[in-house]
Amino acid sequence: MAQYNIVLFLSILCPLTGAAQDYIPVSVCPPGAREWQFEADRKKCQQPTPDYLCAAIENWPGHFGEICTKFGLSPSGTCVVLNNLTHNVDSVPCNAKERCPEKPYSPKELYKWPVCFGDFYGKDRTTPSQIETKLQEMTTSIVMEQEAMSGDIWLIIVIIMATLIGSLLVVFILDKQFNWGLMDRFRSRVRGRDIAHFITCVTLVFSTCLNRVFCTFKH
């Protein structure tokens, strides 16, 4: 008896995550054992998903679908449903006032609990429109964050460029005032091809700095 309880407990813990093989929307699910077997024979499910299942679409009362899957046990107090996004097998709490499953059961006997084909969610049910609204809000939030990050990056670029230009201007003024001769030595060394080489090097260094700033904010 103890060994049986352990096996039962482990079976309940196993999640119902069978892949949504051969999903087809249907208008109604089989109401009894004979009709269930008839539909199972018609669908002809095979390995590795040999079990026929017809269930309600999660959070969408009045909509149903059938798939081929592989059964485990569903815990008591829950209803087997098909996920409204992936159509995979799922098990959600039954909040109906009565006739919820009172013991662990196999999804192939789901027809024994007609409440699981209705609106058993209670007041906490999330409708498809609410799910769509949440997805839109998340997308809008991500776009706004990306736009704000882009604005910050350009602000940093402007600050860096202004700092470089300001620094060069200060050096130029001080060189003129104190006769350091920096500009004369610069002109004597940077001529002809060297000017193009110097510009290329400065551009490469500046581009590398900007790329590092962008990567830092991106991560």
Accessible surface in RSA format (square Angstrom, percent):
REM  Atomic radii and reference values for relative SASA: ProtOr
REM  Chains: A
REM  Algorithm: Lee & Richards
REM  Probe-radius: 1.40
REM  Slices: 20
REM RES _ NUM      All-atoms   Total-Side   Main-Chain    Non-polar    All polar
REM                ABS   REL    ABS   REL    ABS   REL    ABS   REL    ABS   REL
RES MET A   1   176.53  91.4 130.11  86.1  46.42 110.5 111.07  94.4  65.46  86.7
RES ALA A   2    73.28  67.4  64.58  99.7   8.69  19.8  68.53  96.5   4.75  12.6
RES GLN A   3   140.93  78.8 136.55  99.8   4.39  10.4  43.22  92.0  97.72  74.1
RES TYR A   4   133.16  62.2 126.94  72.2   6.23  16.2  95.35  71.7  37.81  46.6
RES ASN A   5    71.10  49.0  66.67  64.4   4.43  10.7  24.76  59.6  46.34  44.8
RES ILE A   6   106.18  60.4 103.47  77.1   2.71   6.5 106.17  76.5   0.01   0.0
RES VAL A   7    84.07  55.3  83.18  75.3   0.89   2.1  83.87  72.9   0.20   0.5
RES LEU A   8    50.24  28.0  47.50  34.0   2.75   6.9  50.06  35.2   0.19   0.5
RES PHE A   9   118.10  59.1 116.00  71.8   2.10   5.5 117.88  71.5   0.22   0.6
RES LEU A  10   100.70  56.1  99.65  71.3   1.05   2.6  99.65  70.0   1.05   2.8
RES SER A  11    32.48  27.4  28.53  38.1   3.95   9.1  10.87  23.2  21.61  30.3
RES ILE A  12    43.04  24.5  36.13  26.9   6.90  16.6  36.13  26.0   6.90  18.7
RES LEU A  13   108.22  60.3  87.01  62.2  21.21  53.3  89.66  63.0  18.56  50.0
RES CYS A  14    69.36  52.5  64.51  72.0   4.85  11.4  19.42  49.2  49.94  53.8
RES PRO A  15   100.83  73.5  78.31  71.4  22.51  81.8  87.55  72.3  13.28  82.5
RES LEU A  16    17.03   9.5   5.94   4.2  11.09  27.9   8.64   6.1   8.38  22.6
RES THR A  17    98.93  70.4  78.74  79.8  20.19  48.1  54.65  73.4  44.29  66.9
RES GLY A  18    17.11  21.1   0.00   N/A  17.11  21.1  13.93  38.2   3.18   7.1
RES ALA A  19    46.34  42.6  38.95  60.1   7.39  16.8  41.88  59.0   4.46  11.8
RES ALA A  20    29.64  27.3   7.44  11.5  22.20  50.5   7.44  10.5  22.20  58.8
RES GLN A  21    77.24  43.2  75.75  55.4   1.49   3.5   7.39  15.7  69.85  53.0
RES ASP A  22    98.55  69.0  78.33  78.0  20.22  47.8  24.05  56.6  74.50  74.3
RES TYR A  23    61.82  28.9  39.21  22.3  22.61  58.8  29.20  21.9  32.62  40.2
RES ILE A  24    80.55  45.8  80.34  59.9   0.21   0.5  80.55  58.0   0.00   0.0
RES PRO A  25    93.01  67.8  78.89  71.9  14.13  51.4  79.17  65.4  13.85  86.1
RES VAL A  26    41.33  27.2  24.39  22.1  16.94  40.8  33.72  29.3   7.61  20.6
RES SER A  27   102.65  86.7  73.18  97.7  29.47  67.9  56.54 120.4  46.11  64.6
RES VAL A  28   106.73  70.2  97.26  88.1   9.47  22.8  97.26  84.5   9.47  25.7
RES CYS A  29     7.94   6.0   1.91   2.1   6.03  14.2   2.44   6.2   5.49   5.9
RES PRO A  30    10.87   7.9   4.07   3.7   6.80  24.7   9.13   7.5   1.74  10.8
RES PRO A  31   105.52  76.9  76.78  70.0  28.74 104.5  85.84  70.9  19.69 122.3
RES GLY A  32    17.96  22.2   0.00   N/A  17.96  22.2  17.96  49.3   0.00   0.0
RES ALA A  33    58.85  54.1  48.53  74.9  10.32  23.5  49.56  69.8   9.29  24.6
RES ARG A  34   207.90  87.3 195.46  99.6  12.43  29.6  79.17 108.2 128.73  78.0
RES GLU A  35    77.92  44.7  75.58  57.2   2.34   5.6  36.52  70.6  41.39  33.8
RES TRP A  36    14.57   5.8  14.57   7.1   0.00   0.0  11.75   6.3   2.82   4.6
RES GLN A  37   102.44  57.3 102.06  74.6   0.38   0.9  41.45  88.2  60.99  46.3
RES PHE A  38   135.76  67.9 131.14  81.2   4.62  12.0 134.65  81.6   1.12   3.2
RES GLU A  39    43.93  25.2  43.93  33.2   0.00   0.0   8.98  17.4  34.94  28.5
RES ALA A  40    23.03  21.2  17.31  26.7   5.72  13.0  17.55  24.7   5.47  14.5
RES ASP A  41    83.64  58.6  73.08  72.7  10.56  25.0  34.03  80.1  49.61  49.5
RES ARG A  42   115.54  48.5  90.90  46.3  24.63  58.7  67.23  91.9  48.31  29.3
RES LYS A  43    29.54  14.4   8.77   5.4  20.77  49.5  10.02   9.0  19.52  20.8
RES LYS A  44   154.00  75.1 135.81  83.3  18.19  43.3  87.60  78.8  66.40  70.7
RES CYS A  45    24.13  18.3   1.86   2.1  22.28  52.4   4.03  10.2  20.10  21.7
RES GLN A  46   136.21  76.2 124.65  91.1  11.56  27.5  39.81  84.7  96.40  73.1
RES GLN A  47   134.86  75.4 110.67  80.9  24.18  57.6  60.55 128.9  74.31  56.4
RES PRO A  48   108.10  78.8 103.46  94.3   4.64  16.9 103.98  85.9   4.11  25.6
RES THR A  49    17.62  12.5  17.62  17.9   0.00   0.0  10.71  14.4   6.91  10.5
RES PRO A  50    45.34  33.0  28.58  26.1  16.76  60.9  28.58  23.6  16.76 104.1
RES ASP A  51    39.54  27.7  36.39  36.2   3.15   7.5   3.65   8.6  35.89  35.8
RES TYR A  52     9.79   4.6   3.70   2.1   6.09  15.9   2.56   1.9   7.24   8.9
RES LEU A  53     0.00   0.0   0.00   0.0   0.00   0.0   0.00   0.0   0.00   0.0
RES CYS A  54     0.47   0.4   0.47   0.5   0.00   0.0   0.00   0.0   0.47   0.5
RES ALA A  55     0.00   0.0   0.00   0.0   0.00   0.0   0.00   0.0   0.00   0.0
RES ALA A  56     2.05   1.9   2.05   3.2   0.00   0.0   2.05   2.9   0.00   0.0
RES ILE A  57     5.75   3.3   5.17   3.8   0.59   1.4   5.17   3.7   0.59   1.6
RES GLU A  58    27.35  15.7  27.35  20.7   0.00   0.0   2.01   3.9  25.35  20.7
RES ASN A  59    19.89  13.7  19.89  19.2   0.00   0.0   0.00   0.0  19.89  19.2
RES TRP A  60   109.20  43.8 109.20  52.9   0.00   0.0  94.27  50.3  14.93  24.2
RES PRO A  61    39.82  29.0  23.16  21.1  16.66  60.5  25.21  20.8  14.61  90.8
RES GLY A  62    52.48  64.7   0.00   N/A  52.48  64.7  29.05  79.7  23.43  52.5
RES HIS A  63    77.36  42.3  74.66  51.9   2.70   6.9  54.84  56.5  22.52  26.2
RES PHE A  64    24.24  12.1  20.95  13.0   3.28   8.5  20.95  12.7   3.28   9.4
RES GLY A  65     0.00   0.0   0.00   N/A   0.00   0.0   0.00   0.0   0.00   0.0
RES GLU A  66     4.48   2.6   4.48   3.4   0.00   0.0   0.00   0.0   4.48   3.7
RES ILE A  67     0.00   0.0   0.00   0.0   0.00   0.0   0.00   0.0   0.00   0.0
RES CYS A  68     2.06   1.6   2.06   2.3   0.00   0.0   0.99   2.5   1.07   1.2
RES THR A  69     0.69   0.5   0.69   0.7   0.00   0.0   0.56   0.8   0.13   0.2
RES LYS A  70   133.83  65.3 121.12  74.3  12.70  30.2  67.76  61.0  66.07  70.4
RES PHE A  71    44.37  22.2  18.08  11.2  26.29  68.4  18.69  11.3  25.68  73.5
RES GLY A  72    25.84  31.9   0.00   N/A  25.84  31.9  23.84  65.4   2.01   4.5
RES LEU A  73    43.78  24.4  43.13  30.9   0.65   1.6  43.13  30.3   0.65   1.7
RES SER A  74     0.00   0.0   0.00   0.0   0.00   0.0   0.00   0.0   0.00   0.0
RES PRO A  75    42.14  30.7  41.92  38.2   0.22   0.8  42.14  34.8   0.00   0.0
RES SER A  76    53.26  45.0  39.75  53.0  13.51  31.1   4.49   9.6  48.77  68.3
RES GLY A  77    31.94  39.4   0.00   N/A  31.94  39.4  24.58  67.5   7.36  16.5
RES THR A  78    20.98  14.9  20.98  21.3   0.00   0.0  20.98  28.2   0.00   0.0
RES CYS A  79     0.00   0.0   0.00   0.0   0.00   0.0   0.00   0.0   0.00   0.0
RES VAL A  80     0.00   0.0   0.00   0.0   0.00   0.0   0.00   0.0   0.00   0.0
RES VAL A  81     0.00   0.0   0.00   0.0   0.00   0.0   0.00   0.0   0.00   0.0
RES LEU A  82     0.00   0.0   0.00   0.0   0.00   0.0   0.00   0.0   0.00   0.0
RES ASN A  83    37.61  25.9  37.61  36.3   0.00   0.0   2.06   5.0  35.55  34.4
RES ASN A  84    31.78  21.9  13.61  13.2  18.17  43.7   6.24  15.0  25.54  24.7
RES LEU A  85   124.70  69.4  96.45  69.0  28.24  71.0  98.25  69.0  26.45  71.2
RES THR A  86    76.70  54.6  59.99  60.8  16.71  39.8  63.09  84.7  13.61  20.6
RES HIS A  87    48.33  26.4  48.33  33.6   0.00   0.0  26.39  27.2  21.94  25.5
RES ASN A  88    48.85  33.7  48.85  47.2   0.00   0.0   8.00  19.3  40.85  39.5
RES VAL A  89     8.24   5.4   3.09   2.8   5.16  12.4   3.09   2.7   5.16  14.0
RES ASP A  90    49.46  34.6  48.84  48.6   0.62   1.5   5.71  13.4  43.75  43.6
RES SER A  91    33.10  28.0  12.92  17.2  20.18  46.5  12.92  27.5  20.18  28.3
RES VAL A  92    17.43  11.5  17.10  15.5   0.32   0.8  17.43  15.1   0.00   0.0
RES PRO A  93    88.09  64.2  86.23  78.6   1.86   6.7  86.23  71.2   1.86  11.5
RES CYS A  94    15.87  12.0   0.00   0.0  15.87  37.3   0.00   0.0  15.87  17.1
RES ASN A  95    78.82  54.4  55.12  53.3  23.69  57.1  18.08  43.5  60.74  58.7
RES ALA A  96    30.83  28.3   9.77  15.1  21.05  47.9  17.35  24.4  13.48  35.7
RES LYS A  97   211.41 103.1 168.68 103.5  42.72 101.7 119.74 107.8  91.67  97.6
RES GLU A  98   120.83  69.4 109.48  82.8  11.34  27.0  40.47  78.3  80.35  65.6
RES ARG A  99   187.99  78.9 168.56  85.9  19.43  46.3  58.64  80.1 129.35  78.4
RES CYS A 100    21.07  15.9  17.33  19.3   3.74   8.8  15.45  39.1   5.62   6.1
RES PRO A 101     1.81   1.3   0.00   0.0   1.81   6.6   0.00   0.0   1.81  11.3
RES GLU A 102   157.07  90.2 126.52  95.7  30.55  72.7  49.51  95.8 107.56  87.8
RES LYS A 103   132.09  64.4 131.23  80.5   0.85   2.0  74.45  67.0  57.63  61.4
RES PRO A 104    40.12  29.2  27.00  24.6  13.13  47.7  27.00  22.3  13.13  81.6
RES TYR A 105     5.74   2.7   1.46   0.8   4.28  11.1   5.74   4.3   0.00   0.0
RES SER A 106    20.99  17.7  19.19  25.6   1.80   4.1  16.20  34.5   4.80   6.7
RES PRO A 107     0.04   0.0   0.04   0.0   0.00   0.0   0.04   0.0   0.00   0.0
RES LYS A 108   111.98  54.6 109.47  67.2   2.51   6.0  51.61  46.5  60.37  64.3
RES GLU A 109    53.69  30.8  53.69  40.6   0.00   0.0   4.79   9.3  48.90  39.9
RES LEU A 110     0.00   0.0   0.00   0.0   0.00   0.0   0.00   0.0   0.00   0.0
RES TYR A 111    38.30  17.9  31.17  17.7   7.14  18.6  15.68  11.8  22.62  27.9
RES LYS A 112   112.16  54.7  85.04  52.2  27.13  64.6  54.18  48.8  57.98  61.8
RES TRP A 113    34.14  13.7  33.51  16.2   0.63   1.5  20.62  11.0  13.51  21.9
RES PRO A 114    93.21  67.9  84.67  77.2   8.54  31.1  86.01  71.0   7.20  44.7
RES VAL A 115    32.25  21.2  21.04  19.0  11.21  27.0  30.29  26.3   1.96   5.3
RES CYS A 116     0.00   0.0   0.00   0.0   0.00   0.0   0.00   0.0   0.00   0.0
RES PHE A 117    34.09  17.1  27.18  16.8   6.90  18.0  27.69  16.8   6.39  18.3
RES GLY A 118    29.48  36.4   0.00   N/A  29.48  36.4  28.36  77.8   1.12   2.5
RES ASP A 119    87.57  61.3  54.80  54.5  32.77  77.5  25.26  59.4  62.31  62.1
RES PHE A 120     0.38   0.2   0.16   0.1   0.23   0.6   0.38   0.2   0.00   0.0
RES TYR A 121    17.35   8.1  15.61   8.9   1.74   4.5  15.39  11.6   1.95   2.4
RES GLY A 122    41.75  51.5   0.00   N/A  41.75  51.5  28.68  78.7  13.06  29.3
RES LYS A 123   211.95 103.4 170.35 104.5  41.60  99.0 122.27 110.1  89.68  95.5
RES ASP A 124   126.30  88.5 100.98 100.5  25.32  59.9  34.30  80.7  91.99  91.7
RES ARG A 125    71.59  30.1  54.84  28.0  16.75  39.9   6.60   9.0  64.99  39.4
RES THR A 126    37.76  26.9  36.37  36.9   1.39   3.3  10.88  14.6  26.89  40.6
RES THR A 127    35.48  25.2  35.48  36.0   0.00   0.0  33.80  45.4   1.68   2.5
RES PRO A 128    47.33  34.5  41.69  38.0   5.64  20.5  43.13  35.6   4.20  26.1
RES SER A 129    72.60  61.3  65.67  87.6   6.93  16.0  50.34 107.2  22.26  31.2
RES GLN A 130    87.10  48.7  84.49  61.7   2.61   6.2  27.89  59.4  59.21  44.9
RES ILE A 131    35.40  20.1  34.96  26.0   0.43   1.0  35.30  25.4   0.09   0.2
RES GLU A 132   101.10  58.0  99.76  75.5   1.34   3.2  31.79  61.5  69.31  56.6
RES THR A 133    65.39  46.5  65.16  66.1   0.22   0.5  41.65  55.9  23.73  35.9
RES LYS A 134   118.35  57.7 117.34  72.0   1.01   2.4  75.09  67.6  43.27  46.1
RES LEU A 135    91.59  51.0  90.65  64.8   0.95   2.4  90.75  63.7   0.84   2.3
RES GLN A 136   104.63  58.5 100.36  73.3   4.28  10.2  39.74  84.6  64.89  49.2
RES GLU A 137   107.44  61.7  99.05  74.9   8.39  20.0  42.68  82.6  64.75  52.9
RES MET A 138   118.90  61.6 113.77  75.3   5.13  12.2  98.08  83.4  20.82  27.6
RES THR A 139    80.43  57.2  79.13  80.2   1.31   3.1  55.56  74.6  24.88  37.6
RES THR A 140    74.52  53.0  70.53  71.5   4.00   9.5  49.46  66.4  25.06  37.9
RES SER A 141    52.31  44.2  47.84  63.8   4.47  10.3  27.82  59.2  24.49  34.3
RES ILE A 142    92.38  52.6  92.38  68.8   0.00   0.0  92.38  66.5   0.00   0.0
RES VAL A 143    67.23  44.2  67.23  60.9   0.00   0.0  67.23  58.4   0.00   0.0
RES MET A 144   120.83  62.6 115.52  76.5   5.30  12.6  95.86  81.5  24.97  33.1
RES GLU A 145   111.37  63.9 104.07  78.7   7.31  17.4  41.18  79.7  70.19  57.3
RES GLN A 146   107.68  60.2 102.34  74.8   5.34  12.7  31.84  67.8  75.85  57.5
RES GLU A 147   116.91  67.1 103.21  78.1  13.70  32.6  44.95  87.0  71.96  58.8
RES ALA A 148    61.00  56.1  47.20  72.8  13.80  31.4  59.11  83.2   1.89   5.0
RES MET A 149    62.39  32.3  58.77  38.9   3.62   8.6  51.86  44.1  10.52  13.9
RES SER A 150    51.80  43.8  48.67  64.9   3.14   7.2  27.61  58.8  24.19  33.9
RES GLY A 151    41.85  51.6   0.00   N/A  41.85  51.6  35.11  96.3   6.74  15.1
RES ASP A 152    70.07  49.1  69.50  69.2   0.57   1.3  10.46  24.6  59.61  59.4
RES ILE A 153    12.60   7.2  12.60   9.4   0.00   0.0  12.60   9.1   0.00   0.0
RES TRP A 154   159.05  63.8 158.95  76.9   0.10   0.2 136.88  73.0  22.17  36.0
RES LEU A 155   106.00  59.0 101.83  72.9   4.17  10.5 105.27  73.9   0.74   2.0
RES ILE A 156    46.01  26.2  45.82  34.1   0.19   0.5  46.01  33.1   0.00   0.0
RES ILE A 157    20.41  11.6  20.41  15.2   0.00   0.0  20.41  14.7   0.00   0.0
RES VAL A 158    90.43  59.5  89.07  80.6   1.36   3.3  89.93  78.1   0.50   1.3
RES ILE A 159    94.47  53.8  92.07  68.6   2.40   5.8  94.27  67.9   0.20   0.5
RES ILE A 160    46.40  26.4  44.31  33.0   2.10   5.1  46.31  33.4   0.09   0.2
RES MET A 161    85.50  44.3  84.21  55.7   1.29   3.1  68.81  58.5  16.69  22.1
RES ALA A 162    59.88  55.1  46.10  71.1  13.78  31.3  52.12  73.4   7.76  20.6
RES THR A 163    80.51  57.3  71.10  72.1   9.42  22.4  63.53  85.3  16.98  25.7
RES LEU A 164    87.57  48.8  87.18  62.4   0.39   1.0  87.30  61.3   0.27   0.7
RES ILE A 165   111.55  63.5 110.31  82.2   1.24   3.0 110.61  79.7   0.94   2.6
RES GLY A 166    28.87  35.6   0.00   N/A  28.87  35.6  28.46  78.1   0.41   0.9
RES SER A 167    58.02  49.0  49.48  66.0   8.53  19.7  33.87  72.1  24.15  33.8
RES LEU A 168   128.53  71.6 124.01  88.7   4.52  11.4 124.76  87.6   3.77  10.1
RES LEU A 169   102.50  57.1  98.84  70.7   3.65   9.2 102.15  71.7   0.35   0.9
RES VAL A 170    82.65  54.4  81.88  74.1   0.77   1.8  82.65  71.8   0.00   0.0
RES VAL A 171    66.15  43.5  66.15  59.9   0.00   0.0  66.15  57.5   0.00   0.0
RES PHE A 172    78.65  39.3  78.09  48.4   0.56   1.5  78.46  47.6   0.19   0.5
RES ILE A 173    89.01  50.6  86.63  64.5   2.38   5.7  88.40  63.7   0.60   1.6
RES LEU A 174    60.76  33.8  60.76  43.5   0.00   0.0  60.76  42.7   0.00   0.0
RES ASP A 175     7.57   5.3   5.61   5.6   1.97   4.6   0.00   0.0   7.57   7.6
RES LYS A 176   118.63  57.9 101.81  62.5  16.81  40.0  57.75  52.0  60.88  64.8
RES GLN A 177   122.24  68.4  92.62  67.7  29.63  70.5  35.71  76.0  86.54  65.6
RES PHE A 178   112.72  56.4  91.15  56.5  21.57  56.1  96.09  58.3  16.63  47.6
RES ASN A 179   129.95  89.6 103.04  99.6  26.91  64.8  30.39  73.1  99.56  96.2
RES TRP A 180   119.08  47.8 100.23  48.5  18.85  44.3  87.39  46.6  31.69  51.4
RES GLY A 181    23.47  28.9   0.00   N/A  23.47  28.9  22.19  60.9   1.28   2.9
RES LEU A 182    68.18  38.0  63.95  45.8   4.22  10.6  64.27  45.1   3.90  10.5
RES MET A 183    50.57  26.2  50.57  33.5   0.00   0.0  33.39  28.4  17.18  22.8
RES ASP A 184    93.94  65.8  87.20  86.8   6.75  15.9  30.60  72.0  63.35  63.2
RES ARG A 185   130.57  54.8 129.12  65.8   1.45   3.5  61.50  84.0  69.07  41.9
RES PHE A 186    85.29  42.7  79.20  49.1   6.09  15.8  84.70  51.4   0.58   1.7
RES ARG A 187   111.93  47.0 108.64  55.4   3.30   7.9  54.09  73.9  57.84  35.1
RES SER A 188    66.70  56.4  46.33  61.8  20.37  46.9  37.34  79.5  29.36  41.1
RES ARG A 189   186.46  78.3 169.31  86.3  17.15  40.8  56.95  77.8 129.52  78.5
RES VAL A 190    26.15  17.2  20.18  18.3   5.97  14.4  20.18  17.5   5.97  16.2
RES ARG A 191   150.61  63.2 144.31  73.6   6.30  15.0  56.30  76.9  94.32  57.2
RES GLY A 192    60.52  74.6   0.00   N/A  60.52  74.6  45.50 124.9  15.02  33.6
RES ARG A 193   221.01  92.8 209.33 106.7  11.68  27.8  84.21 115.1 136.81  82.9
RES ASP A 194    75.86  53.1  73.96  73.6   1.90   4.5  12.17  28.6  63.70  63.5
RES ILE A 195    78.62  44.7  78.62  58.6   0.00   0.0  78.62  56.6   0.00   0.0
RES ALA A 196    62.36  57.3  56.30  86.9   6.05  13.8  60.91  85.8   1.45   3.8
RES HIS A 197   122.23  66.8 117.06  81.4   5.17  13.2  80.03  82.5  42.20  49.1
RES PHE A 198    86.79  43.4  84.44  52.3   2.36   6.1  86.78  52.6   0.01   0.0
RES ILE A 199   100.95  57.4  99.64  74.2   1.31   3.2 100.82  72.6   0.13   0.4
RES THR A 200    86.91  61.8  82.25  83.4   4.66  11.1  61.67  82.8  25.24  38.2
RES CYS A 201    50.57  38.3  48.63  54.2   1.94   4.6  22.60  57.3  27.96  30.2
RES VAL A 202    74.98  49.3  71.68  64.9   3.30   7.9  74.51  64.7   0.46   1.3
RES THR A 203    76.87  54.7  73.03  74.0   3.85   9.2  60.25  80.9  16.62  25.1
RES LEU A 204   121.82  67.8 118.45  84.7   3.37   8.5 121.58  85.4   0.24   0.6
RES VAL A 205    94.25  62.0  91.92  83.2   2.32   5.6  94.24  81.9   0.01   0.0
RES PHE A 206    49.42  24.7  47.21  29.2   2.21   5.8  49.30  29.9   0.12   0.3
RES SER A 207    56.01  47.3  49.99  66.7   6.02  13.9  31.78  67.7  24.22  33.9
RES THR A 208    56.63  40.3  52.03  52.7   4.60  11.0  42.05  56.5  14.58  22.0
RES CYS A 209    55.92  42.3  53.62  59.8   2.30   5.4  11.38  28.8  44.55  48.0
RES LEU A 210    39.90  22.2  36.95  26.4   2.95   7.4  37.28  26.2   2.62   7.0
RES ASN A 211    89.15  61.5  83.55  80.7   5.59  13.5  20.41  49.1  68.74  66.4
RES ARG A 212   168.55  70.8 165.04  84.1   3.51   8.3  53.57  73.2 114.98  69.7
RES VAL A 213    29.58  19.5  26.78  24.2   2.81   6.8  29.50  25.6   0.09   0.2
RES PHE A 214    95.31  47.7  95.31  59.0   0.00   0.0  95.31  57.8   0.00   0.0
RES CYS A 215    50.55  38.2  50.10  55.9   0.44   1.0  17.33  43.9  33.22  35.8
RES THR A 216    99.85  71.0  81.25  82.4  18.60  44.3  65.54  88.0  34.30  51.9
RES PHE A 217    77.77  38.9  62.06  38.4  15.71  40.9  66.97  40.6  10.81  30.9
RES LYS A 218   131.45  64.1 110.08  67.5  21.37  50.9  56.77  51.1  74.68  79.6
RES HIS A 219   184.16 100.7 120.06  83.4  64.10 164.0  98.03 101.0  86.13 100.2
END  Absolute sums over single chains surface
CHAIN  1 A    15362.7      13352.9       2009.8       9730.5       5632.3
END  Absolute sums over all chains
TOTAL         15362.7      13352.9       2009.8       9730.5       5632.3
